[in-house]
Amino acid sequence: MASGILGSSDLSANTNTTIYTVPADTYSVITVNFCNRGTNTANIRLSTSTGDTPGAAEYLEYDVSVGPNGVLERTGIVIDATKKVVVRSSQASVTSMVMGIETAVPAA
């Protein structure tokens, strides 16, 4: 099972980006970080989704403002097998990173 940085991306503006998918037969405990490297405020979205396009009920954060050179970090997110972390930014100057640990699901 992996641990540490599980995925990262330099985000394109106004585009959903899947930065991490939990492997089958595991669950993950993760932290998601957004770093706004630009000079404009970025509106950030974060979801744990069953697909690459999140449904309304899958958002953890929706259009949260992150100022220039600012950071948004969400910790302690537990995510099921095969779920995806999908992120979005209104600005192209944002990096997003998923850090955490994958753990095998116990046999039934």
N, C-alpha and C positions, 0 to 999 in steps of 0.2 A: 504494500500500500504506500502511496506517495504521501509526502508531507513537504511543507515549505511553500514555495510559490507554485500554485496549481495552474495559473493562467494569467495572461496580461495582454493588453492591447492599447495602441495609440488610436483613440477613437476618431472616426469620421463624423462630421457634423450631421445631426438629425438622422442617424442610421442605427437601427437595432444591431447590436453586436453580441454574439454568444461568446463569452470568454472562458467558460468552463462548463463541462458536462460531467456529472457524477457517474463513475463507472457502474455497470450492473453489479449487483450483489454487494454493494457498499453503501455507506452513507458518509457524509462529510460534515465537519464542523469548520466553518470558514469565517474569514474577515474579508470584506471587500473595501478597497481603497480607491478613491478618485483624487487625482492631483491635477488642478487647473494650472497649466504652465503659461497661460496666455494673459493678455491685458484686459480682457472682457469677462464679465460674469457669465458663467455657464449654468444652464439648467440641466440637472442630472436626473436620470431615471434608473432604478434598480429593481429587478424582478427575479424571482425563482419561478421558472416556467416549465411546462411540459413540452413546449415547442420553441421555435426561434422568434415567434411573434407573441408576446405576452398578452394574456387576457386581463381584463380590468381587475379581477380579484387576485392577480398574481404579483402585483407591485408592492414592494417594501418601501420605496421612495418614488415620488412622482414630481418632477420639475422642481426639485430642491435647488436653490441658488447657491453656487459656490463661487466666491469672489476671485478676482485675479490673484494668482499665486496661492490660492486657498486649497484646503484639503477637506474631504468628507470621508469618514471611515465608519463602517458598520461592522460590529463584532458579534461573535456568538451565534451566527446563523447556522442552524442545523438543516441540512438539505438531503432529501431522499435519493435513492438510486435512480439514475437516468434523468434526473431533473437538470435543468440548465440555468446558469446565471447569465441573464441577458441585461445589458446595460445600454445607455444612450446618453448623448450629450448634445446640447444645442451648439456647442463650439468644437472646432477640430483640434483645439489645443489641450485636450484632456487625456490623461493616461488613466486606465483602470487596471487594477490588479486584484487577483484572488489569492489569498494565502490561507493555509489550513492543513488539515489532516484527513485522510481517507481511512475509514475503518470498515472491516468486513462485517456484513450483517450476519448475526449468529444463525446457525441452522435451526430450523423449526423442530 
